[in-house]
Amino acid sequence: SFGIIIVLFLSLNFIYGNLHKVLGEFLAFMSGRVDLVIRKEALSWPGFWEALGIMSIDILISMAIFNFVSRVLKSRGYSSALFLSAEQAGAAFKFTVLAIALVILEEIVFCWLPFDLATRLSIFSGKGAFYILLLISCSLFALSHLFNYEVEDWHWLLILPQFVGGFFLAFVFVKYGLLMAIAMHFAYNLLGIAYMTARGDEKGQKKSV
């Protein structure tokens, strides 16, 4: 049901919004053609819904990755739970709301520094340098999320959703600016927790039957 809601939102965004055009810009961004991205740094409701549409695509991809990773790690006898119980979710929601400063810091470090400050330097001009910055940024962003887990539970698959999400957040930053990237990062965290909680409840219900 969680995925259906997101698909419906994306459908409406495609039909009545400009998501198809923004998605084309995202693909151009991923190919290194940053010059084709039409920048809209002033905050606006149309821009918000476009950005939320792009991040909704990321959420769908993350959902698929979470399911894949869960199966793979379970088949290998991995004990760390990817999905949250209601009690864990409550704590996670509180932490996410209180940790808005951490979200801001992450966007400054992993988006503003590489895609604003660094790109002003001639050494980082060109498509090759852009890809290097993008891969380094997304990799470090993902690695920082290993600390969401206990050290003994660390596995590179656990941070695959954050690695993929880093590309989407980088695009949102380049197109819409820092404030929108912070807002989308915060929304992504909340939606991610909601999904992991919903899946955790489903698994709990199956076990109790």
Residue pairs with C-beta under 8 A, 6 or more apart in sequence:
1 198
2 63
2 194
2 195
2 198
3 60
3 63
6 56
6 59
6 60
7 60
9 52
9 53
9 56
10 19
10 53
10 56
10 57
10 60
13 19
13 49
13 50
13 52
13 53
13 56
14 20
14 53
17 46
17 49
17 50
17 53
18 46
18 50
19 50
19 53
19 54
22 50
22 53
22 54
22 175
23 54
23 57
25 36
25 37
25 38
25 171
25 175
26 54
26 168
26 171
28 34
28 36
28 37
29 36
29 37
29 170
29 171
29 174
29 175
30 167
30 171
32 127
32 130
32 131
34 130
34 174
37 171
37 174
37 175
38 175
39 174
39 175
39 176
39 177
40 47
40 175
40 176
40 177
41 176
41 177
42 177
43 176
43 177
43 179
43 180
47 176
47 180
48 180
48 183
50 176
51 172
51 175
51 176
51 180
51 183
51 184
52 184
52 187
54 168
54 171
54 172
54 184
55 168
55 169
55 172
55 184
55 187
55 188
57 168
58 164
58 165
58 168
58 188
59 188
59 191
59 192
59 195
61 161
61 164
62 161
62 164
62 165
62 192
62 195
63 195
65 160
65 161
65 164
66 82
66 83
66 161
66 195
66 196
66 199
69 82
69 157
69 158
69 160
69 161
70 82
70 83
72 157
73 80
73 82
73 155
73 157
73 158
78 153
78 155
79 153
80 149
80 150
80 153
80 155
80 158
81 200
82 158
82 196
83 196
83 197
83 199
83 200
83 203
84 92
84 193
84 196
84 197
84 200
85 197
85 200
85 204
86 197
86 200
86 201
88 197
88 200
89 193
89 194
89 196
89 197
89 200
92 193
92 197
93 190
93 193
96 186
96 189
96 190
96 193
100 186
103 182
103 185
103 186
103 189
104 182
106 141
106 144
106 185
107 169
107 173
107 178
107 181
107 182
107 185
108 178
109 140
110 137
110 138
110 140
110 141
110 144
110 166
110 169
110 170
111 137
111 169
111 170
111 173
111 178
111 181
112 173
112 178
114 133
114 134
114 136
114 137
115 133
115 137
115 170
115 173
115 174
116 173
116 178
118 124
118 133
119 125
119 130
119 133
123 129
124 130
124 133
134 167
134 170
137 166
137 170
138 163
138 164
138 166
138 167
138 170
139 163
139 166
141 162
141 163
141 165
141 166
141 169
142 159
142 160
142 162
142 163
142 166
143 159
145 158
145 159
145 162
146 154
146 158
146 159
148 158
149 158
161 192
165 188
169 181
169 184
169 185
169 188
172 180
172 181
172 184
173 180
173 181
